[in-house]
Amino acid sequence: MLTLHGDHRSGNCYKIELALAQLGLDYRFVDVDILRGQSRTPEFLVLNANGKIPLLQLADGRCLAESNAILCYLADGTPLWPAERYARAQVLQWLFFEQYSHEPYIATARFIVQYLGRPPERAVDLAAKMAPGRRALAVMEQQLAVQPFFCDAGYTIADIALYAYTHVADEGDFDLSAYPAIGAWLQRVREQPGHVAMIGG
């Protein structure tokens, strides 16, 4: 059986939980509390030397890190990860966008507010996440204003990846009411077969 090491409140971990549910795959979940250093123990570092979650452990013991790489592995051979060359490149385009233009701002702002409790010493850092986070949301809004999902192939792991932190962006002080196309897309994602909500989100 697959084993997912993670934190239910983490968007990067939730991506994997959502994909597993929508693909109908059984798995075991192992809670890892990063604030208590549980991803930096010698035992965990044997599994992932980078000391981060999520981490997917295969039935044969091999491990795979990095949330979007895990998504690609799980969805291979399914419509969530299309086989056609351009379609697959489109998915990768949005996966890279999520990690480099979206997650560092939307997710980090949420981490400061929800995980750390908005400490005064992080106020400047939190404020610095707002403008680039809104730029990422504007790019998404533009794309979703002309098509229902991010890629021409329809609902894919690109949507799963971007949904994970976008649907809780308000928890990091981002007001999604200014992005109606994103709001409509969030509802379409919720209506996909096998959808599960983020635990605690």
N, C-alpha and C positions, 0 to 999 in steps of 0.2 A: 504494500500500500504506500501511496505517496504520503510524505510528512511535510507539513508547512510550518516552519519556525517563524513566528511573527508576533505582531501586536494588532489586535482587532481594530484599534482606533487609527492605525496608520493607513493613509491612503495607498501607499505603495504595497502594503500587505493586502488591503482590501481589493486591489486590482486582481490579485491572484485568487482570493476567495470568490470573487464574482465570476471570474473565468472558469474556475473549477465547478461552480454551481451550474453555470450555463452550459458547460460541456458534459455535465452529469457524471463527474469523476469523484470517486470516494477518496477521502484523505483524512489524515490525523492532524490536529492542530496542536502545536506546542507554543505556549505563551513565552515570550521573551521580553523582559522589562528593560528597555535600553537606559532608562533613567537610573536604574539600580545596577547598571554595568553588566547585565546578564549576557550581552552580545560581545563582551570583551573578556570573558572567562577563558582559561586555557582550553576547556572542553569545547566551547563554541568556536574558538579560533582554529581548532583542528578542522571543523566543518567549513568555515569561511574565514580565511586569513584577514579579510578586510573588516571583519567584525561588524557586519551590518545585516539588517533584516529588510525584506523577507529572504528566506533561504528555503529552497525546495530540495528535499532529500528524496531521491528515487528509491524504488523498492530494492534495488541492488546496492544501495549505500552511496552511490554517487550524488554529489550535491551541485546545485545550480543557484547562483546568486544573480542579483540585479533584476528588478521587477519586470522590466520590459523584455529582457532575454527569457525570463521564465514564461511570460505570456506567449512569446513566439514558439517556445518549445511545446507548451501545452496545446496551443491552437493549430499546430502543424497538421495539415491534412484535413482541416475543417474550413467552412466558409469564413470563420473569424480571422483566418490568416490565408488570404487568397493565393492561389498558385500562379496566376498570370503575372508576368514580369513587371509591368507598369503598376498594376494594382498593388503588388507587394511593396514596390518602392514607395508608393503613396502612403501605405501604412507605416513604413519605416520613417518617412518624412515627418509624420505626425508624432510618432514615438520619440524621435529626436527632439522635436519641438517641445513635447511635454517635459522632457528631462532638462532641457537647456534654457527654455524661454518661459516655462510655466511653473514647474515644480519648485525651482529655487525661490520664487516669490510667493506664489499662492500657498504652497505647502509650508514654507518656512514661517510666513506670517501666522498661519494657524498654529504651528508648533509653539511660537512665542506666546501666543494668547492662551491656547488650550492646554498645552503640556506644561509650560513654564509659569503660567498664571500672570502674564503681562508684567514682568518685573520692570521697575522704573529704569534700571540700567540698560534695558533693551529697547527703550522707547525710540531712540534715534534709528536703531537697526530696523525696528518695525515700520517706522515711517518711510524708510528707504525702500521697502518692498512694495509700496503702494503703486507708484507710477509704472514700474516695469510690469507689475502684476496686471494692472489695468490695460497695458499695451498688449499683453498676451490674450486677455479676454477680448479685446477689440479685434485681434486677428481671428480668433475663434468665431466671434459674432459675424464677421464678414463672410467666412466660409459657410457657416450654417444658415446664413440668410438666403443662400442660393441652392443648397442641397440639404437633405435631411440628416445625413451623417457625414463624417469627415472625408470619407473616401468614396469614389465612384462605385465601388463594389458593394456598398451598403454598410451595414453594421459590422464592425471588425474590432480587433483588439486595440485599434487606435482610439475608438470611442470608449472602450473600457478604461484605457490608461488615462484619458483626459477627464472622464467622468469622476474618477476616484477622488481627486482633490477639488474639482470644480463644484461638485454638488454640496460640499461643505465649505466653500470659499467664504461664506458669510461668517464662519467661525474665526476667520483671520481678518475681519473688518472689510471685506470686499462686498459691495452692494451689487447684487446681480440683477436688481430691478431695471437697471439701465441697459440690459442685454436681453431683449425679448427673444431673439433667435436661440440664444443659449438656453433660456428658460424652456422653450418648446422642445429643444433637443434633450434636455434633462428628463422631461416627461416621456419622450420616445424611448430613451434608454430604460427608464423604469418599467416600461411596458414590454420589454423584450422577454421572451420565454426564459424561465429559469432565474430571473433577476432576484437577487437577495439584497437586503439593506445592510449597510455597514453596522456592525454590532457596536452600540454605544455612540453611533454617529448621528 
